[in-house]
Amino acid sequence: MNPALLADALSVPVLHEPFAAEQVVTGAPTSGWLRLSGIDGIEVGIWEMTPGTISDVEADEVLCVLAGRALVEFLDPPAAPIELRPGSLVRLQDGWRTRWTVTETVRKIAVTREEA
């Protein structure tokens, strides 16, 4: 294998866990994070979420949706919702309160700060 190839972003397995009960709005969604690489405090990985609705508080992140469909509503600060689909490129900011309604399992590549 070529050492430059980190993973097949569309098919690499991502282990899932349920969300905390206080985050779940509807359904029984699960999510998973697979760290692929890090550079100077920046982390790159793949995140997945199965169908359902959750509330969340965002971290600074740039993401690109690889697969799936979802609606992200911005609760605080209020803003127009966005529909996520393959190819959507999104910038989220630390502290934004959101509600994610996933209708088809979402898989995204995310770039964020590494956790301390």
Backbone bond lengths (Angstrom), bond angles and torsions (degrees), N, CA, C in turn:
res aa  C-N    CA-C-N  psi(-1)  N-CA   C-N-CA  omega(-1)  CA-C   N-CA-C  phi
1 M - - - 1.449 - - 1.531 109.38 -
2 N 1.296 115.86 144.99 1.462 122.14 178.00 1.527 109.26 -73.52
3 P 1.344 119.35 127.05 1.472 120.93 -178.48 1.528 113.17 -65.57
4 A 1.333 117.66 -14.63 1.462 120.15 177.89 1.523 111.79 -79.23
5 L 1.341 118.01 -19.27 1.465 121.72 -178.94 1.517 109.29 -84.84
6 L 1.329 117.28 115.29 1.462 121.47 -178.89 1.518 112.06 -81.36
7 A 1.351 116.96 -42.78 1.459 120.76 -177.21 1.516 108.98 -176.32
8 D 1.320 116.08 162.86 1.454 121.28 167.99 1.527 105.25 -85.93
9 A 1.319 116.50 104.02 1.467 121.89 -171.38 1.526 113.36 -61.07
10 L 1.313 117.75 -23.57 1.459 120.17 -179.03 1.524 113.26 -84.70
11 S 1.340 117.42 -21.71 1.466 117.25 -172.68 1.530 115.48 -128.50
12 V 1.314 119.06 -8.05 1.464 119.24 -179.54 1.534 109.31 -59.89
13 P 1.340 117.55 133.73 1.470 119.55 -179.20 1.532 111.99 -66.05
14 V 1.325 114.84 140.51 1.465 122.66 176.56 1.531 106.90 -125.00
15 L 1.329 117.28 120.07 1.464 121.15 179.62 1.528 109.97 -74.12
16 H 1.327 116.68 134.58 1.466 122.35 -176.26 1.521 111.95 -106.92
17 E 1.330 114.29 154.09 1.462 123.21 172.14 1.517 107.75 -136.67
18 P 1.339 117.65 154.24 1.471 118.96 175.86 1.526 110.67 -69.53
19 F 1.332 115.37 156.24 1.461 120.69 174.11 1.525 109.10 -76.36
20 A 1.321 116.91 157.87 1.464 121.60 172.45 1.528 108.30 -60.29
21 A 1.311 116.91 141.12 1.465 121.89 -175.57 1.523 112.26 -53.73
22 E 1.337 117.79 -36.43 1.464 120.27 -177.73 1.528 112.77 -69.98
23 Q 1.331 117.66 -15.73 1.469 120.92 177.98 1.524 112.37 -87.44
24 V 1.329 117.83 -27.19 1.459 121.73 -173.20 1.518 110.70 -75.68
25 V 1.337 115.23 126.35 1.464 122.44 176.92 1.525 109.26 -98.19
26 T 1.345 117.15 -49.20 1.464 121.75 176.46 1.517 109.80 -143.64
27 G 1.332 115.55 153.50 1.456 121.36 177.21 1.509 112.28 76.65
28 A 1.324 114.45 -162.53 1.466 121.73 179.02 1.534 108.37 -135.55
29 P 1.343 117.09 59.35 1.465 119.32 -176.60 1.521 112.20 -67.93
30 T 1.328 114.60 153.20 1.459 121.98 173.42 1.525 107.59 -125.94
31 S 1.324 115.45 163.67 1.462 118.90 177.01 1.519 109.21 -146.34
32 G 1.329 114.28 163.30 1.448 120.15 177.46 1.510 110.96 -150.68
33 W 1.325 115.75 152.89 1.470 123.27 179.88 1.517 107.61 -129.61
34 L 1.333 115.49 131.21 1.447 121.96 175.31 1.519 108.26 -123.60
35 R 1.330 116.10 110.17 1.465 120.57 178.05 1.512 108.55 -72.63
36 L 1.333 116.02 128.74 1.455 120.91 179.63 1.518 112.61 -102.09
37 S 1.343 116.83 -38.83 1.457 120.01 -175.96 1.520 109.66 -164.58
38 G 1.308 114.99 165.04 1.456 121.50 174.72 1.510 109.97 -144.21
39 I 1.331 115.16 144.19 1.462 121.27 178.42 1.516 107.97 -141.46
40 D 1.336 117.47 117.96 1.468 122.53 175.04 1.530 113.66 46.84
41 G 1.336 117.29 49.84 1.455 121.29 176.40 1.519 114.99 83.87
42 I 1.320 116.78 1.02 1.461 121.51 177.31 1.524 107.75 -105.56
43 E 1.330 116.11 135.19 1.453 122.09 -177.19 1.525 109.36 -113.66
44 V 1.327 115.98 138.92 1.463 122.61 176.55 1.513 107.55 -121.13
45 G 1.331 115.84 131.96 1.456 118.75 -179.66 1.507 112.45 -159.40
46 I 1.319 114.13 -178.65 1.457 122.19 178.05 1.516 107.77 -115.05
47 W 1.327 115.65 133.28 1.465 123.01 178.64 1.514 107.63 -123.42
48 E 1.320 116.06 140.99 1.457 122.28 176.61 1.515 109.74 -130.73
49 M 1.338 114.96 149.39 1.470 121.45 172.44 1.513 108.43 -141.15
50 T 1.338 116.16 133.52 1.456 122.13 177.94 1.534 109.75 -85.00
51 P 1.349 117.53 167.02 1.467 120.37 -176.70 1.533 114.08 -56.13
52 G 1.315 113.90 143.04 1.453 124.10 -179.45 1.516 108.62 144.86
53 T 1.331 116.06 -177.65 1.466 121.50 -179.30 1.523 109.44 -127.20
54 I 1.336 114.97 133.36 1.467 121.29 177.26 1.521 109.74 -132.52
55 S 1.328 115.44 158.40 1.463 120.79 168.20 1.523 106.74 -103.72
56 D 1.340 116.06 149.97 1.461 119.40 -175.05 1.519 109.96 -150.41
57 V 1.317 115.98 158.88 1.458 123.37 168.66 1.520 105.55 -115.91
58 E 1.316 116.06 120.64 1.459 121.38 -170.71 1.524 113.16 -78.83
59 A 1.331 114.16 157.34 1.463 123.82 168.38 1.524 106.38 -107.17
60 D 1.328 118.01 165.10 1.466 120.70 174.07 1.521 108.21 -61.24
61 E 1.338 115.66 126.90 1.460 119.42 -174.77 1.522 110.86 -161.08
62 V 1.303 115.23 145.08 1.462 122.01 166.23 1.516 105.18 -117.41
63 L 1.328 116.73 132.18 1.456 120.59 -176.72 1.516 111.00 -134.39
64 C 1.318 115.00 152.90 1.458 122.34 172.76 1.520 107.47 -130.23
65 V 1.323 116.10 123.83 1.459 121.41 -178.69 1.528 108.97 -76.49
66 L 1.327 115.37 127.93 1.461 122.06 177.57 1.523 111.73 -94.58
67 A 1.338 116.35 -36.19 1.464 121.52 -176.31 1.519 108.72 -155.44
68 G 1.336 115.79 154.95 1.454 121.55 173.56 1.512 113.86 98.48
69 R 1.336 113.65 -179.94 1.464 121.35 -178.85 1.525 109.04 -143.63
70 A 1.338 114.66 141.71 1.462 120.59 179.41 1.520 109.65 -159.74
71 L 1.311 115.31 160.80 1.459 123.13 171.78 1.524 106.34 -115.66
72 V 1.330 116.48 127.94 1.466 120.85 175.83 1.514 107.36 -111.27
73 E 1.341 115.65 119.79 1.459 121.89 177.64 1.525 108.24 -102.14
74 F 1.329 115.38 138.41 1.459 121.79 -178.67 1.521 108.23 -102.49
75 L 1.346 115.42 111.21 1.456 121.86 -174.62 1.519 112.10 -90.24
76 D 1.345 116.79 -38.35 1.458 121.16 -178.96 1.526 108.54 -155.10
77 P 1.307 119.56 109.01 1.461 124.98 3.72 1.531 110.10 -76.40
78 P 1.339 115.85 148.68 1.462 118.70 -179.38 1.531 111.18 -66.55
79 A 1.319 115.23 137.92 1.466 122.04 177.87 1.516 107.68 -157.45
80 A 1.314 116.42 165.86 1.460 121.00 178.68 1.527 109.59 -62.64
81 P 1.334 117.81 140.85 1.465 119.94 177.30 1.524 110.82 -67.97
82 I 1.324 115.48 159.90 1.460 120.36 175.27 1.522 109.17 -123.62
83 E 1.316 114.98 143.66 1.462 121.16 174.83 1.522 108.05 -96.10
84 L 1.322 115.35 123.08 1.454 120.70 178.18 1.516 109.46 -92.06
85 R 1.321 115.12 138.12 1.460 123.38 176.38 1.517 106.35 -151.20
86 P 1.328 118.29 167.65 1.465 119.02 178.42 1.529 111.05 -53.52
87 G 1.321 114.60 130.15 1.457 121.29 -178.67 1.512 114.43 98.90
88 S 1.341 118.49 -14.60 1.474 120.21 178.51 1.523 109.43 -62.89
89 L 1.327 115.78 131.34 1.464 122.70 177.19 1.517 106.66 -115.86
90 V 1.330 117.44 122.44 1.459 122.56 -169.47 1.520 110.39 -132.86
91 R 1.328 115.29 145.33 1.477 122.57 174.06 1.513 107.74 -116.38
92 L 1.327 117.76 119.21 1.461 123.04 176.27 1.526 108.10 -108.26
93 Q 1.340 115.66 150.69 1.458 119.40 -178.85 1.519 111.33 -118.64
94 D 1.317 114.34 147.49 1.456 122.86 -179.19 1.527 111.02 -52.92
95 G 1.335 115.30 129.44 1.459 120.72 175.26 1.518 115.23 93.76
96 W 1.323 118.78 -14.53 1.471 119.19 177.78 1.523 109.13 -62.52
97 R 1.325 115.59 135.08 1.477 121.02 174.47 1.521 107.85 -94.84
98 T 1.334 116.13 127.70 1.457 121.62 -175.57 1.525 110.82 -132.41
99 R 1.336 113.70 164.99 1.468 121.03 170.73 1.525 106.29 -129.66
100 W 1.334 116.29 122.79 1.462 123.72 -179.50 1.519 109.02 -103.87
101 T 1.332 116.32 122.64 1.455 121.49 173.06 1.526 107.31 -115.15
102 V 1.316 115.40 106.71 1.463 122.02 -177.76 1.522 108.45 -96.99
103 T 1.334 115.94 125.09 1.461 120.98 178.51 1.523 111.96 -103.69
104 E 1.323 116.74 -21.59 1.465 123.49 177.08 1.518 105.92 -142.64
105 T 1.320 118.45 127.27 1.460 122.25 -172.91 1.529 111.59 -39.47
106 V 1.333 114.81 124.27 1.465 122.10 -178.76 1.525 109.14 -94.96
107 R 1.323 114.90 133.74 1.463 122.47 172.40 1.514 105.99 -126.00
108 K 1.328 115.57 126.73 1.464 119.79 -178.51 1.518 109.95 -134.50
109 I 1.326 114.72 153.95 1.462 121.47 167.63 1.518 105.07 -94.82
110 A 1.314 116.95 130.72 1.457 121.09 -177.57 1.522 110.12 -124.87
111 V 1.328 114.88 143.03 1.453 123.20 175.79 1.528 105.91 -121.57
112 T 1.328 116.30 120.88 1.454 121.27 -174.50 1.530 109.08 -149.40
113 R 1.320 116.30 174.72 1.472 120.30 175.34 1.526 109.30 -76.51
114 E 1.321 115.45 144.50 1.462 119.52 175.76 1.519 108.97 -69.49
115 E 1.326 115.44 141.92 1.470 120.04 177.13 1.515 109.09 -75.02
116 A 1.313 114.83 144.04 1.483 119.82 -179.09 1.502 111.34 -73.53
